[in-house]
Amino acid sequence: MFLASRFILGLGIPFAIGGASMLIAELVYPSHRSVILGSFNEMWYSGAIIAAGKLVVCCTLVQN
């Protein structure tokens, strides 16, 4: 079930990332644009690492 949901969500992520990057590029002041867009792209991978760590911790919990 987890793999199926990851597959379904993975189909829409490229569209969401593309749209979010363009929206940020339009809304952010030009002098800050490169820093904000770079941080946005970097935080995506940092969030994935944190989510994977939470999944590992949840899978190792002992159930009563």
CHARMM-style PDB file with segment names, atoms N, HN, CA, C and O in Angstrom:
ATOM      1  N   MET     1       0.817  -1.189   0.000  1.00  0.00      PROA
ATOM      2  CA  MET     1       0.000   0.000   0.000  1.00  0.00      PROA
ATOM      3  C   MET     1       0.865   1.259   0.000  1.00  0.00      PROA
ATOM      4  O   MET     1       0.562   2.227  -0.697  1.00  0.00      PROA
ATOM      5  N   PHE     2       1.951   1.239   0.791  1.00  0.00      PROA
ATOM      6  HN  PHE     2       2.197   0.453   1.358  1.00  0.00      PROA
ATOM      7  CA  PHE     2       2.846   2.387   0.841  1.00  0.00      PROA
ATOM      8  C   PHE     2       3.490   2.619  -0.525  1.00  0.00      PROA
ATOM      9  O   PHE     2       3.575   3.758  -0.986  1.00  0.00      PROA
ATOM     10  N   LEU     3       3.937   1.557  -1.167  1.00  0.00      PROA
ATOM     11  HN  LEU     3       3.868   0.632  -0.793  1.00  0.00      PROA
ATOM     12  CA  LEU     3       4.579   1.714  -2.479  1.00  0.00      PROA
ATOM     13  C   LEU     3       3.595   2.225  -3.519  1.00  0.00      PROA
ATOM     14  O   LEU     3       3.960   3.026  -4.380  1.00  0.00      PROA
ATOM     15  N   ALA     4       2.354   1.772  -3.447  1.00  0.00      PROA
ATOM     16  HN  ALA     4       2.057   1.122  -2.747  1.00  0.00      PROA
ATOM     17  CA  ALA     4       1.352   2.246  -4.406  1.00  0.00      PROA
ATOM     18  C   ALA     4       1.083   3.736  -4.212  1.00  0.00      PROA
ATOM     19  O   ALA     4       0.960   4.475  -5.189  1.00  0.00      PROA
ATOM     20  N   SER     5       0.990   4.179  -2.971  1.00  0.00      PROA
ATOM     21  HN  SER     5       1.089   3.579  -2.177  1.00  0.00      PROA
ATOM     22  CA  SER     5       0.748   5.608  -2.738  1.00  0.00      PROA
ATOM     23  C   SER     5       1.947   6.449  -3.159  1.00  0.00      PROA
ATOM     24  O   SER     5       1.766   7.549  -3.681  1.00  0.00      PROA
ATOM     25  N   ARG     6       3.171   5.960  -2.947  1.00  0.00      PROA
ATOM     26  HN  ARG     6       3.318   5.066  -2.524  1.00  0.00      PROA
ATOM     27  CA  ARG     6       4.356   6.687  -3.393  1.00  0.00      PROA
ATOM     28  C   ARG     6       4.374   6.801  -4.921  1.00  0.00      PROA
ATOM     29  O   ARG     6       4.780   7.828  -5.465  1.00  0.00      PROA
ATOM     30  N   PHE     7       3.934   5.749  -5.603  1.00  0.00      PROA
ATOM     31  HN  PHE     7       3.605   4.915  -5.160  1.00  0.00      PROA
ATOM     32  CA  PHE     7       3.893   5.776  -7.062  1.00  0.00      PROA
ATOM     33  C   PHE     7       2.864   6.793  -7.555  1.00  0.00      PROA
ATOM     34  O   PHE     7       3.141   7.565  -8.472  1.00  0.00      PROA
ATOM     35  N   ILE     8       1.693   6.793  -6.954  1.00  0.00      PROA
ATOM     36  HN  ILE     8       1.468   6.165  -6.209  1.00  0.00      PROA
ATOM     37  CA  ILE     8       0.631   7.717  -7.377  1.00  0.00      PROA
ATOM     38  C   ILE     8       1.038   9.160  -7.109  1.00  0.00      PROA
ATOM     39  O   ILE     8       0.851  10.026  -7.964  1.00  0.00      PROA
ATOM     40  N   LEU     9       1.592   9.426  -5.927  1.00  0.00      PROA
ATOM     41  HN  LEU     9       1.744   8.723  -5.232  1.00  0.00      PROA
ATOM     42  CA  LEU     9       2.044  10.781  -5.616  1.00  0.00      PROA
ATOM     43  C   LEU     9       3.221  11.190  -6.490  1.00  0.00      PROA
ATOM     44  O   LEU     9       3.354  12.359  -6.851  1.00  0.00      PROA
ATOM     45  N   GLY    10       4.061  10.245  -6.825  1.00  0.00      PROA
ATOM     46  HN  GLY    10       3.953   9.295  -6.532  1.00  0.00      PROA
ATOM     47  CA  GLY    10       5.224  10.535  -7.656  1.00  0.00      PROA
ATOM     48  C   GLY    10       4.865  10.972  -9.064  1.00  0.00      PROA
ATOM     49  O   GLY    10       5.657  11.646  -9.724  1.00  0.00      PROA
ATOM     50  N   LEU    11       3.692  10.600  -9.529  1.00  0.00      PROA
ATOM     51  HN  LEU    11       3.049  10.053  -8.993  1.00  0.00      PROA
ATOM     52  CA  LEU    11       3.275  11.007 -10.872  1.00  0.00      PROA
ATOM     53  C   LEU    11       2.979  12.502 -10.948  1.00  0.00      PROA
ATOM     54  O   LEU    11       3.167  13.109 -12.002  1.00  0.00      PROA
ATOM     55  N   GLY    12       2.522  13.103  -9.861  1.00  0.00      PROA
ATOM     56  HN  GLY    12       2.369  12.610  -9.005  1.00  0.00      PROA
ATOM     57  CA  GLY    12       2.157  14.509  -9.881  1.00  0.00      PROA
ATOM     58  C   GLY    12       3.251  15.456  -9.398  1.00  0.00      PROA
ATOM     59  O   GLY    12       3.150  16.669  -9.587  1.00  0.00      PROA
ATOM     60  N   ILE    13       4.279  14.917  -8.785  1.00  0.00      PROA
ATOM     61  HN  ILE    13       4.360  13.932  -8.631  1.00  0.00      PROA
ATOM     62  CA  ILE    13       5.320  15.768  -8.210  1.00  0.00      PROA
ATOM     63  C   ILE    13       6.040  16.615  -9.255  1.00  0.00      PROA
ATOM     64  O   ILE    13       6.296  17.786  -8.975  1.00  0.00      PROA
ATOM     65  N   PRO    14       6.386  16.109 -10.439  1.00  0.00      PROA
ATOM     66  CA  PRO    14       7.064  16.987 -11.407  1.00  0.00      PROA
ATOM     67  C   PRO    14       6.237  18.212 -11.791  1.00  0.00      PROA
ATOM     68  O   PRO    14       6.794  19.291 -11.996  1.00  0.00      PROA
ATOM     69  N   PHE    15       4.952  18.065 -11.887  1.00  0.00      PROA
ATOM     70  HN  PHE    15       4.499  17.189 -11.720  1.00  0.00      PROA
ATOM     71  CA  PHE    15       4.097  19.199 -12.220  1.00  0.00      PROA
ATOM     72  C   PHE    15       4.039  20.197 -11.060  1.00  0.00      PROA
ATOM     73  O   PHE    15       4.059  21.409 -11.276  1.00  0.00      PROA
ATOM     74  N   ALA    16       3.967  19.684  -9.839  1.00  0.00      PROA
ATOM     75  HN  ALA    16       3.950  18.699  -9.664  1.00  0.00      PROA
ATOM     76  CA  ALA    16       3.908  20.563  -8.675  1.00  0.00      PROA
ATOM     77  C   ALA    16       5.216  21.329  -8.493  1.00  0.00      PROA
ATOM     78  O   ALA    16       5.200  22.520  -8.184  1.00  0.00      PROA
ATOM     79  N   ILE    17       6.330  20.661  -8.679  1.00  0.00      PROA
ATOM     80  HN  ILE    17       6.343  19.693  -8.930  1.00  0.00      PROA
ATOM     81  CA  ILE    17       7.631  21.317  -8.519  1.00  0.00      PROA
ATOM     82  C   ILE    17       7.832  22.377  -9.594  1.00  0.00      PROA
ATOM     83  O   ILE    17       8.306  23.475  -9.303  1.00  0.00      PROA
ATOM     84  N   GLY    18       7.477  22.059 -10.821  1.00  0.00      PROA
ATOM     85  HN  GLY    18       7.091  21.167 -11.057  1.00  0.00      PROA
ATOM     86  CA  GLY    18       7.606  23.036 -11.904  1.00  0.00      PROA
ATOM     87  C   GLY    18       6.750  24.266 -11.663  1.00  0.00      PROA
ATOM     88  O   GLY    18       7.206  25.393 -11.852  1.00  0.00      PROA
ATOM     89  N   GLY    19       5.521  24.054 -11.250  1.00  0.00      PROA
ATOM     90  HN  GLY    19       5.149  23.138 -11.097  1.00  0.00      PROA
ATOM     91  CA  GLY    19       4.624  25.174 -10.971  1.00  0.00      PROA
ATOM     92  C   GLY    19       5.075  25.998  -9.786  1.00  0.00      PROA
ATOM     93  O   GLY    19       5.004  27.227  -9.819  1.00  0.00      PROA
ATOM     94  N   ALA    20       5.544  25.329  -8.730  1.00  0.00      PROA
ATOM     95  HN  ALA    20       5.602  24.331  -8.704  1.00  0.00      PROA
ATOM     96  CA  ALA    20       5.989  26.051  -7.543  1.00  0.00      PROA
ATOM     97  C   ALA    20       7.237  26.883  -7.838  1.00  0.00      PROA
ATOM     98  O   ALA    20       7.353  28.013  -7.364  1.00  0.00      PROA
ATOM     99  N   SER    21       8.163  26.334  -8.611  1.00  0.00      PROA
ATOM    100  HN  SER    21       8.068  25.416  -8.996  1.00  0.00      PROA
ATOM    101  CA  SER    21       9.371  27.085  -8.955  1.00  0.00      PROA
ATOM    102  C   SER    21       9.034  28.328  -9.764  1.00  0.00      PROA
ATOM    103  O   SER    21       9.596  29.397  -9.529  1.00  0.00      PROA
ATOM    104  N   MET    22       8.124  28.190 -10.710  1.00  0.00      PROA
ATOM    105  HN  MET    22       7.667  27.321 -10.901  1.00  0.00      PROA
ATOM    106  CA  MET    22       7.741  29.356 -11.511  1.00  0.00      PROA
ATOM    107  C   MET    22       7.009  30.394 -10.670  1.00  0.00      PROA
ATOM    108  O   MET    22       7.214  31.594 -10.851  1.00  0.00      PROA
ATOM    109  N   LEU    23       6.161  29.946  -9.756  1.00  0.00      PROA
ATOM    110  HN  LEU    23       5.994  28.971  -9.608  1.00  0.00      PROA
ATOM    111  CA  LEU    23       5.440  30.883  -8.891  1.00  0.00      PROA
ATOM    112  C   LEU    23       6.403  31.644  -7.979  1.00  0.00      PROA
ATOM    113  O   LEU    23       6.276  32.856  -7.809  1.00  0.00      PROA
ATOM    114  N   ILE    24       7.353  30.936  -7.401  1.00  0.00      PROA
ATOM    115  HN  ILE    24       7.456  29.951  -7.539  1.00  0.00      PROA
ATOM    116  CA  ILE    24       8.349  31.593  -6.554  1.00  0.00      PROA
ATOM    117  C   ILE    24       9.158  32.595  -7.368  1.00  0.00      PROA
ATOM    118  O   ILE    24       9.424  33.703  -6.902  1.00  0.00      PROA
ATOM    119  N   ALA    25       9.552  32.211  -8.584  1.00  0.00      PROA
ATOM    120  HN  ALA    25       9.335  31.311  -8.963  1.00  0.00      PROA
ATOM    121  CA  ALA    25      10.338  33.108  -9.438  1.00  0.00      PROA
ATOM    122  C   ALA    25       9.556  34.384  -9.770  1.00  0.00      PROA
ATOM    123  O   ALA    25      10.149  35.452  -9.922  1.00  0.00      PROA
ATOM    124  N   GLU    26       8.252  34.277  -9.880  1.00  0.00      PROA
ATOM    125  HN  GLU    26       7.771  33.409  -9.756  1.00  0.00      PROA
ATOM    126  CA  GLU    26       7.445  35.457 -10.196  1.00  0.00      PROA
ATOM    127  C   GLU    26       7.205  36.347  -8.973  1.00  0.00      PROA
ATOM    128  O   GLU    26       7.130  37.568  -9.109  1.00  0.00      PROA
ATOM    129  N   LEU    27       7.086  35.763  -7.798  1.00  0.00      PROA
ATOM    130  HN  LEU    27       7.148  34.771  -7.687  1.00  0.00      PROA
ATOM    131  CA  LEU    27       6.692  36.523  -6.617  1.00  0.00      PROA
ATOM    132  C   LEU    27       7.853  37.126  -5.831  1.00  0.00      PROA
ATOM    133  O   LEU    27       7.681  38.140  -5.155  1.00  0.00      PROA
ATOM    134  N   VAL    28       9.027  36.513  -5.913  1.00  0.00      PROA
ATOM    135  HN  VAL    28       9.166  35.689  -6.461  1.00  0.00      PROA
ATOM    136  CA  VAL    28      10.161  36.957  -5.106  1.00  0.00      PROA
ATOM    137  C   VAL    28      10.841  38.156  -5.770  1.00  0.00      PROA
ATOM    138  O   VAL    28      10.930  38.239  -6.995  1.00  0.00      PROA
ATOM    139  N   TYR    29      11.309  39.066  -4.948  1.00  0.00      PROA
ATOM    140  HN  TYR    29      11.236  38.998  -3.953  1.00  0.00      PROA
ATOM    141  CA  TYR    29      12.028  40.239  -5.438  1.00  0.00      PROA
ATOM    142  C   TYR    29      13.269  39.785  -6.212  1.00  0.00      PROA
ATOM    143  O   TYR    29      13.945  38.857  -5.768  1.00  0.00      PROA
ATOM    144  N   PRO    30      13.590  40.398  -7.342  1.00  0.00      PROA
ATOM    145  CA  PRO    30      14.680  39.908  -8.204  1.00  0.00      PROA
ATOM    146  C   PRO    30      16.040  39.743  -7.523  1.00  0.00      PROA
ATOM    147  O   PRO    30      16.795  38.838  -7.879  1.00  0.00      PROA
ATOM    148  N   SER    31      16.360  40.584  -6.570  1.00  0.00      PROA
ATOM    149  HN  SER    31      15.746  41.319  -6.280  1.00  0.00      PROA
ATOM    150  CA  SER    31      17.669  40.445  -5.922  1.00  0.00      PROA
ATOM    151  C   SER    31      17.738  39.221  -5.000  1.00  0.00      PROA
ATOM    152  O   SER    31      18.833  38.753  -4.692  1.00  0.00      PROA
ATOM    153  N   HSD    32      16.615  38.708  -4.566  1.00  0.00      PROA
ATOM    154  HN  HSD    32      15.725  39.089  -4.816  1.00  0.00      PROA
ATOM    155  CA  HSD    32      16.578  37.537  -3.679  1.00  0.00      PROA
ATOM    156  C   HSD    32      16.219  36.247  -4.424  1.00  0.00      PROA
ATOM    157  O   HSD    32      16.222  35.170  -3.828  1.00  0.00      PROA
ATOM    158  N   ARG    33      15.921  36.344  -5.681  1.00  0.00      PROA
ATOM    159  HN  ARG    33      15.919  37.219  -6.165  1.00  0.00      PROA
ATOM    160  CA  ARG    33      15.382  35.212  -6.437  1.00  0.00      PROA
ATOM    161  C   ARG    33      16.315  34.007  -6.450  1.00  0.00      PROA
ATOM    162  O   ARG    33      15.863  32.884  -6.223  1.00  0.00      PROA
ATOM    163  N   SER    34      17.599  34.211  -6.709  1.00  0.00      PROA
ATOM    164  HN  SER    34      17.966  35.123  -6.893  1.00  0.00      PROA
ATOM    165  CA  SER    34      18.511  33.070  -6.816  1.00  0.00      PROA
ATOM    166  C   SER    34      18.664  32.340  -5.484  1.00  0.00      PROA
ATOM    167  O   SER    34      18.735  31.112  -5.452  1.00  0.00      PROA
ATOM    168  N   VAL    35      18.715  33.086  -4.396  1.00  0.00      PROA
ATOM    169  HN  VAL    35      18.657  34.084  -4.421  1.00  0.00      PROA
ATOM    170  CA  VAL    35      18.867  32.463  -3.077  1.00  0.00      PROA
ATOM    171  C   VAL    35      17.613  31.672  -2.711  1.00  0.00      PROA
ATOM    172  O   VAL    35      17.708  30.545  -2.225  1.00  0.00      PROA
ATOM    173  N   ILE    36      16.455  32.251  -2.940  1.00  0.00      PROA
ATOM    174  HN  ILE    36      16.377  33.167  -3.335  1.00  0.00      PROA
ATOM    175  CA  ILE    36      15.197  31.591  -2.574  1.00  0.00      PROA
ATOM    176  C   ILE    36      14.971  30.339  -3.432  1.00  0.00      PROA
ATOM    177  O   ILE    36      14.589  29.291  -2.911  1.00  0.00      PROA
ATOM    178  N   LEU    37      15.204  30.446  -4.731  1.00  0.00      PROA
ATOM    179  HN  LEU    37      15.515  31.298  -5.154  1.00  0.00      PROA
ATOM    180  CA  LEU    37      15.000  29.280  -5.596  1.00  0.00      PROA
ATOM    181  C   LEU    37      16.016  28.184  -5.297  1.00  0.00      PROA
ATOM    182  O   LEU    37      15.675  27.002  -5.338  1.00  0.00      PROA
ATOM    183  N   GLY    38      17.251  28.555  -4.998  1.00  0.00      PROA
ATOM    184  HN  GLY    38      17.528  29.515  -4.965  1.00  0.00      PROA
ATOM    185  CA  GLY    38      18.248  27.556  -4.609  1.00  0.00      PROA
ATOM    186  C   GLY    38      17.876  26.866  -3.317  1.00  0.00      PROA
ATOM    187  O   GLY    38      18.039  25.653  -3.185  1.00  0.00      PROA
ATOM    188  N   SER    39      17.373  27.637  -2.355  1.00  0.00      PROA
ATOM    189  HN  SER    39      17.241  28.622  -2.462  1.00  0.00      PROA
ATOM    190  CA  SER    39      16.938  27.048  -1.080  1.00  0.00      PROA
ATOM    191  C   SER    39      15.738  26.134  -1.283  1.00  0.00      PROA
ATOM    192  O   SER    39      15.646  25.076  -0.661  1.00  0.00      PROA
ATOM    193  N   PHE    40      14.826  26.539  -2.147  1.00  0.00      PROA
ATOM    194  HN  PHE    40      14.900  27.399  -2.652  1.00  0.00      PROA
ATOM    195  CA  PHE    40      13.652  25.708  -2.427  1.00  0.00      PROA
ATOM    196  C   PHE    40      14.066  24.353  -2.997  1.00  0.00      PROA
ATOM    197  O   PHE    40      13.565  23.312  -2.573  1.00  0.00      PROA
ATOM    198  N   ASN    41      14.978  24.378  -3.952  1.00  0.00      PROA
ATOM    199  HN  ASN    41      15.385  25.224  -4.296  1.00  0.00      PROA
ATOM    200  CA  ASN    41      15.425  23.123  -4.565  1.00  0.00      PROA
ATOM    201  C   ASN    41      16.213  22.262  -3.583  1.00  0.00      PROA
ATOM    202  O   ASN    41      16.113  21.036  -3.629  1.00  0.00      PROA
ATOM    203  N   GLU    42      16.987  22.872  -2.704  1.00  0.00      PROA
ATOM    204  HN  GLU    42      17.068  23.868  -2.667  1.00  0.00      PROA
ATOM    205  CA  GLU    42      17.757  22.113  -1.727  1.00  0.00      PROA
ATOM    206  C   GLU    42      16.862  21.532  -0.636  1.00  0.00      PROA
ATOM    207  O   GLU    42      17.063  20.392  -0.220  1.00  0.00      PROA
ATOM    208  N   MET    43      15.892  22.286  -0.174  1.00  0.00      PROA
ATOM    209  HN  MET    43      15.728  23.213  -0.512  1.00  0.00      PROA
ATOM    210  CA  MET    43      15.029  21.823   0.905  1.00  0.00      PROA
ATOM    211  C   MET    43      14.157  20.642   0.493  1.00  0.00      PROA
ATOM    212  O   MET    43      13.691  19.886   1.345  1.00  0.00      PROA
ATOM    213  N   TRP    44      13.937  20.484  -0.795  1.00  0.00      PROA
ATOM    214  HN  TRP    44      14.316  21.098  -1.487  1.00  0.00      PROA
ATOM    215  CA  TRP    44      13.175  19.328  -1.271  1.00  0.00      PROA
ATOM    216  C   TRP    44      13.876  18.035  -0.866  1.00  0.00      PROA
ATOM    217  O   TRP    44      13.236  17.113  -0.359  1.00  0.00      PROA
ATOM    218  N   TYR    45      15.179  17.964  -1.088  1.00  0.00      PROA
ATOM    219  HN  TYR    45      15.698  18.713  -1.500  1.00  0.00      PROA
ATOM    220  CA  TYR    45      15.939  16.764  -0.748  1.00  0.00      PROA
ATOM    221  C   TYR    45      16.115  16.620   0.761  1.00  0.00      PROA
ATOM    222  O   TYR    45      16.102  15.504   1.281  1.00  0.00      PROA
ATOM    223  N   SER    46      16.277  17.719   1.455  1.00  0.00      PROA
ATOM    224  HN  SER    46      16.287  18.625   1.033  1.00  0.00      PROA
ATOM    225  CA  SER    46      16.373  17.649   2.921  1.00  0.00      PROA
ATOM    226  C   SER    46      15.069  17.121   3.520  1.00  0.00      PROA
ATOM    227  O   SER    46      15.097  16.322   4.455  1.00  0.00      PROA
ATOM    228  N   GLY    47      13.948  17.557   2.995  1.00  0.00      PROA
ATOM    229  HN  GLY    47      13.926  18.206   2.235  1.00  0.00      PROA
ATOM    230  CA  GLY    47      12.653  17.058   3.457  1.00  0.00      PROA
ATOM    231  C   GLY    47      12.462  15.584   3.159  1.00  0.00      PROA
ATOM    232  O   GLY    47      11.857  14.861   3.950  1.00  0.00      PROA
ATOM    233  N   ALA    48      12.973  15.133   2.024  1.00  0.00      PROA
ATOM    234  HN  ALA    48      13.465  15.720   1.381  1.00  0.00      PROA
ATOM    235  CA  ALA    48      12.873  13.710   1.692  1.00  0.00      PROA
ATOM    236  C   ALA    48      13.690  12.858   2.658  1.00  0.00      PROA
ATOM    237  O   ALA    48      13.269  11.764   3.033  1.00  0.00      PROA
ATOM    238  N   ILE    49      14.849  13.354   3.057  1.00  0.00      PROA
ATOM    239  HN  ILE    49      15.192  14.242   2.752  1.00  0.00      PROA
ATOM    240  CA  ILE    49      15.674  12.624   4.015  1.00  0.00      PROA
ATOM    241  C   ILE    49      14.991  12.562   5.378  1.00  0.00      PROA
ATOM    242  O   ILE    49      14.995  11.514   6.024  1.00  0.00      PROA
ATOM    243  N   ILE    50      14.412  13.662   5.815  1.00  0.00      PROA
ATOM    244  HN  ILE    50      14.409  14.513   5.291  1.00  0.00      PROA
ATOM    245  CA  ILE    50      13.695  13.684   7.094  1.00  0.00      PROA
ATOM    246  C   ILE    50      12.490  12.745   7.063  1.00  0.00      PROA
ATOM    247  O   ILE    50      12.242  12.024   8.029  1.00  0.00      PROA
ATOM    248  N   ALA    51      11.747  12.750   5.966  1.00  0.00      PROA
ATOM    249  HN  ALA    51      11.949  13.336   5.181  1.00  0.00      PROA
ATOM    250  CA  ALA    51      10.580  11.864   5.839  1.00  0.00      PROA
ATOM    251  C   ALA    51      11.008  10.400   5.854  1.00  0.00      PROA
ATOM    252  O   ALA    51      10.336   9.568   6.462  1.00  0.00      PROA
ATOM    253  N   ALA    52      12.112  10.080   5.195  1.00  0.00      PROA
ATOM    254  HN  ALA    52      12.658  10.756   4.701  1.00  0.00      PROA
ATOM    255  CA  ALA    52      12.595   8.698   5.200  1.00  0.00      PROA
ATOM    256  C   ALA    52      13.028   8.282   6.602  1.00  0.00      PROA
ATOM    257  O   ALA    52      12.792   7.145   7.012  1.00  0.00      PROA
ATOM    258  N   GLY    53      13.654   9.187   7.331  1.00  0.00      PROA
ATOM    259  HN  GLY    53      13.845  10.110   6.998  1.00  0.00      PROA
ATOM    260  CA  GLY    53      14.048   8.881   8.711  1.00  0.00      PROA
ATOM    261  C   GLY    53      12.852   8.629   9.605  1.00  0.00      PROA
ATOM    262  O   GLY    53      12.874   7.722  10.437  1.00  0.00      PROA
ATOM    263  N   LYS    54      11.807   9.425   9.439  1.00  0.00      PROA
ATOM    264  HN  LYS    54      11.789  10.161   8.763  1.00  0.00      PROA
ATOM    265  CA  LYS    54      10.582   9.211  10.222  1.00  0.00      PROA
ATOM    266  C   LYS    54       9.944   7.865   9.889  1.00  0.00      PROA
ATOM    267  O   LYS    54       9.425   7.183  10.773  1.00  0.00      PROA
ATOM    268  N   LEU    55       9.984   7.490   8.628  1.00  0.00      PROA
ATOM    269  HN  LEU    55      10.406   8.043   7.910  1.00  0.00      PROA
ATOM    270  CA  LEU    55       9.417   6.200   8.233  1.00  0.00      PROA
ATOM    271  C   LEU    55      10.186   5.050   8.867  1.00  0.00      PROA
ATOM    272  O   LEU    55       9.585   4.081   9.329  1.00  0.00      PROA
ATOM    273  N   VAL    56      11.501   5.150   8.893  1.00  0.00      PROA
ATOM    274  HN  VAL    56      11.990   5.938   8.518  1.00  0.00      PROA
ATOM    275  CA  VAL    56      12.313   4.099   9.507  1.00  0.00      PROA
ATOM    276  C   VAL    56      12.006   3.985  10.994  1.00  0.00      PROA
ATOM    277  O   VAL    56      11.877   2.877  11.515  1.00  0.00      PROA
ATOM    278  N   VAL    57      11.887   5.114  11.679  1.00  0.00      PROA
ATOM    279  HN  VAL    57      11.992   6.014  11.256  1.00  0.00      PROA
ATOM    280  CA  VAL    57      11.570   5.093  13.116  1.00  0.00      PROA
ATOM    281  C   VAL    57      10.201   4.492  13.342  1.00  0.00      PROA
ATOM    282  O   VAL    57      10.030   3.694  14.263  1.00  0.00      PROA
ATOM    283  N   CYS    58       9.212   4.852  12.525  1.00  0.00      PROA
ATOM    284  HN  CYS    58       9.351   5.501  11.777  1.00  0.00      PROA
ATOM    285  CA  CYS    58       7.865   4.311  12.693  1.00  0.00      PROA
ATOM    286  C   CYS    58       7.819   2.803  12.425  1.00  0.00      PROA
ATOM    287  O   CYS    58       7.047   2.082  13.058  1.00  0.00      PROA
ATOM    288  N   CYS    59       8.637   2.336  11.499  1.00  0.00      PROA
ATOM    289  HN  CYS    59       9.264   2.921  10.986  1.00  0.00      PROA
ATOM    290  CA  CYS    59       8.636   0.901  11.193  1.00  0.00      PROA
ATOM    291  C   CYS    59       9.330   0.085  12.262  1.00  0.00      PROA
ATOM    292  O   CYS    59       9.081  -1.116  12.369  1.00  0.00      PROA
ATOM    293  N   THR    60      10.195   0.698  13.060  1.00  0.00      PROA
ATOM    294  HN  THR    60      10.397   1.673  12.973  1.00  0.00      PROA
ATOM    295  CA  THR    60      10.905  -0.043  14.099  1.00  0.00      PROA
ATOM    296  C   THR    60      10.203   0.029  15.451  1.00  0.00      PROA
ATOM    297  O   THR    60      10.687  -0.563  16.415  1.00  0.00      PROA
ATOM    298  N   LEU    61       9.082   0.732  15.554  1.00  0.00      PROA
ATOM    299  HN  LEU    61       8.688   1.214  14.771  1.00  0.00      PROA
ATOM    300  CA  LEU    61       8.353   0.801  16.819  1.00  0.00      PROA
ATOM    301  C   LEU    61       7.746  -0.559  17.156  1.00  0.00      PROA
ATOM    302  O   LEU    61       7.252  -1.273  16.284  1.00  0.00      PROA
ATOM    303  N   VAL    62       7.797  -0.894  18.438  1.00  0.00      PROA
ATOM    304  HN  VAL    62       8.199  -0.314  19.146  1.00  0.00      PROA
ATOM    305  CA  VAL    62       7.225  -2.173  18.888  1.00  0.00      PROA
ATOM    306  C   VAL    62       5.742  -1.954  19.167  1.00  0.00      PROA
ATOM    307  O   VAL    62       5.364  -1.045  19.907  1.00  0.00      PROA
ATOM    308  N   GLN    63       4.925  -2.784  18.575  1.00  0.00      PROA
ATOM    309  HN  GLN    63       5.233  -3.522  17.975  1.00  0.00      PROA
ATOM    310  CA  GLN    63       3.476  -2.701  18.750  1.00  0.00      PROA
ATOM    311  C   GLN    63       3.051  -3.646  19.875  1.00  0.00      PROA
ATOM    312  O   GLN    63       3.602  -4.739  20.006  1.00  0.00      PROA
ATOM    313  N   ASN    64       2.081  -3.233  20.682  1.00  0.00      PROA
ATOM    314  HN  ASN    64       1.633  -2.345  20.576  1.00  0.00      PROA
ATOM    315  CA  ASN    64       1.545  -4.094  21.744  1.00  0.00      PROA
ATOM    316  C   ASN    64       0.389  -4.891  21.227  1.00  0.00      PROA
ATOM    317  OT1 ASN    64      -0.200  -5.678  21.970  1.00  0.00      PROA
TER     318      ASN     64
END
